Amino acid sequence: MPAAPPAPSAEMPERPSAPRAKRRNPLVTALRAVFRVVLAILIIVDELVRPLYTPLQRWIAALALVQRFERWVASLPPLAILALIGVPYAVVEPVKFVALLRIADGHVKMGSLVLLLAYLVSFVLIERVYTAGRPQLMTLPAAAWVIRLSAAVREKLSIWLRLPELRARARVMWRWLRLHLR
């Protein structure tokens, strides 16, 4: 009959047990997947529209008033910057939806104007606050996680969709169209 293993004593330390596989909550896993899909869609739309608003964004960023505003934002604490982003975002996003409803109801001019103004507010105000306050936002763990995740998803999408190559082809196609449609 085999001898039983000796009981652990002060002289014999216990062997560490093998690490168990960490079980993930299925709800959390599903929510993360949905979040990544929504983020991917937003990034793709942003990449398609970015060439249209980048010159305007550069012009606005060069204004002295905007630069003073950015310096002020950079001096604020992280939670204040989060509020400066969150409040306009919470107002602008529903306004965009309402504008689309107005367009669908047949009020194309008014809905388009409201939609354009809502996008202008989000591009100017929210983008400038984010740009100026990003270092402070990175000190908040949840904000840093969202920023890093969106950057990782953007990078993976860029590689998967070959966005730099697509942008170059789109520029060539745009030049060709402008030349031949005059």
N, C-alpha and C positions, 0 to 999 in steps of 0.2 A: 504494500500500500504506500502510495507516495506521501511524503511528509507535507503538511500544510505550510504555506509560506509564513515566515515569522511576522509577528505583529509589529507595526511601526513603533519605533521607540525614539527617544531623544537623540540617540546616536545615529539612527537610520532615517534620513528625511524621506518623505513620501515622494514618489515619482509624480511629476505633474501629469494631469490627465490630458489626453489628446484634445486639441481645440475642436469644439463642436461647430458644425456648420451653422451660420447665423440664419435664422428663418426670417424672411421678410413678410410683412403684413401684406396680403394681396390687395387690399384697398389702397395702401400707400404706393405699391408698385403700379397699380392702374392709374392712380392720380399723377404719378411721375410721368408715365407714358403719355397721358393726355396733355400734360403741361409741355412736354417736349414736342408733341405734334403741333400744338397751338403756336409754340415758339418758332418752330420751323416754318410754318405758314407765314407768320409775321415777318420773319427774316427774309423769306423769298419775296414777299410783296415789297418790303423795304428796299431790297437790292434792285428790284425792277424799277422802282420809282425814284431812287436816290439820284440818278443823273439829272433828273428834272429839277430837283430842289437844291442841289449842292451849290450852284453858283449864288443863289439867293441867300443861302445859309452863310456862305463865306462873306458876302457883302454885309449882312446883318452883324456878323461876329466882329467885323472890323470897325463898326461904329463906336465912337467914344462912350456914348451912353451905355451901350451893351457891355463894353469892357469894364466900366465902373460897376455895373450891376454884377458882373461875374466876380470881380474882386470882393464885393460885399458878400455874395453867396459863399465864396471860398472861406470867408472869415466866420461863418456860422457853424454851430455844432451839427453833428450828423443827423439827429432827429429833426431839427428844423429844416434841413435840406430835404429830408424825406417828405416832410409836410409840404414844402414848396413844390415838390414834384407831384405828390399825391393829390393835393387839392385841385390844381388845374386839370390833372389827368382824369379825376373823378367827374369833373364838369364837362370836359371836352369830349370824352368818349361817348357819353349818352347823346350829346348834341350832334355828333356825327351820325349816329343811328337815326335820330329824329330828322336830320336833313335828308337822309336816304329815304325815309318814309315820305317826306314832303315831295321828293322827286318822283317816287312811285305813285303818289296821289295826283300827279300832273302839274305840280308847281315846280317845274324844272329850273326856272331862273332863280327863284328864291331858295330852293333847296340846294342848288349848286353854289350859290353865294354863301350860304350858311356853312356848307361843307368845306368850301375853300377857306373861309375864315377860321373854322375849327382846326383845319390842318395847319394853317399859318400859326395859330396860337400854339399848337402842340410842337411844331418845328422850331419856332422861335423861343418860346418861354421854357417849355419842358426840356428841350435839347440843350439850351444854354445853361439852365440850372444843373442838369445832369453833368455836362462837361465841366463846369466850374466846381461842382461838389463831389465829383467821383472819388477823389482821395478820401474824403471824410466818410462817404458811403461805404467804402471798403473796410472801414473799422467796425461796421455793424455786421455781425456774422450772417444774418439772413440776407441782407442786401448784397454782401460779398458773394454769397452762394449763387444768387440769381444772376449777378453780373458775370461771374465766372462761367456759369452754366450756359448763359446766352452766348458768351464768346466762344465756348467750346462747340456749341451747336452750330453757330455761324461758320466757324472754321471747318467743321465736318461737312456742312452743306456746301460750302464754297468748293471744297475739294471734290465732293461727290458730283456736284452739278457742273464742275469746271467753270465757275463763275468768271474768273479773269479772262478765260478764253471766250466765253459767251459775250462778255462785255466788249472785247476787241472785235468780235464778229459783228456785233450790233452796231458799233461805231462805223465800221466799214460799210455795212448795209445802209445806215442812215446817210452817210456821205454819198453813196451811190444814188439813193432815192432823191436826195436834194439836187444832185446834178441832173438826173434824168427826168425829174418831174417839173422842171422850170419851164 
